[in-house]
């Protein structure tokens, strides 16, 4: 059973994650709209449940681009969150963002 303080902290974190996911999707939509005007351009496909951090880790591992992952990891390290992008990817891959009854 979570305390009231733990529930408040949990809900605040969920709001931050949902904003991250929304910004990731909106960024993908805007990028696709801009690239729709460029013949032969590779338009990105984004997923509503993926965070930008997770996407950056996938780019890093695939060799697409490394700087977003490095930049986000350095920023998160200032708050004590080491290997932020990899951990975000693992969290989504294992379903840790889901309620316990849906895991």
Residue pairs with C-beta under 8 A, 6 or more apart in sequence:
2 10
17 51
17 97
20 51
20 52
20 53
21 48
21 49
21 50
21 51
23 52
24 46
24 50
24 51
24 52
24 55
25 46
25 47
25 48
27 46
27 52
28 44
28 45
28 46
29 46
31 43
31 44
32 43
32 44
35 41
35 42
35 43
36 43
46 55
49 92
49 97
50 92
51 88
51 92
52 68
52 72
53 72
53 76
53 84
53 85
53 88
53 89
54 85
54 88
54 89
54 91
54 92
56 68
56 69
56 72
56 85
57 69
57 85
57 86
57 88
57 89
58 64
58 89
59 65
59 66
59 68
59 69
60 66
60 68
60 69
60 70
60 85
69 85
72 84
72 85
73 82
73 83
73 84
73 85
75 84
76 82
76 84
76 85
77 84
81 87
90 96
91 97
95 102
95 103
96 103
